[in-house]
Amino acid sequence: MELIEQGEGRFYIAGDGKDLAEITYRLEEATGTLVIDHTYVSEDLRGQGAGEKLVRAVVDKAREENLKIVPVCSYAAHQFKKHEEYSDVLSGDGNRS
């Protein structure tokens, strides 16, 4: 698996001169939350856990910076439902239903 790199408002996996997977987020300054708004995984990496690793990278960032996460992206929301251990960084605005 390729290394996860961090850019402005995103984590990504690059290879062959292009992005193979990425997750984007923005910081809502007023609420101190990270809003995950997009996840993409190329066909080359599908089924290898790349998306889950990208979500985990944002979770780790939130923990390090004492922030909460609002998973707007449907994939990220699914990961929060699947991984109860992420509940410590789930914002009260997050939808776990």
C-alpha positions, 0 to 999 in steps of 0.5 A: 500500500502506498503512503498516505500524504497530507495536503491542504484540506486533504489526505491522499495516496499518489502513484504514477504521477496522479492521485489514486485516492483522496479524502477532503475535509474543511475546518469549520472554525466557528464550531471547531469541527472537521467536515469530511466532504469527499472520498475517492478511491481509484479502481487501482486501489479499490478493495485494498482498504485505501478509503478506510485508511484515509478516514482513519488519517482524518480521525487521527488528525482530529484526535491530535488537534482535539477536534470533532468530525462531521462525516458529510460524505456518505463513505465517511459516514458509513465508516463511522457507523462501522467503527465504534472506536471513532465515536470519540471524535464524532461531532454531535452534528454527525449522523449515526442513524 
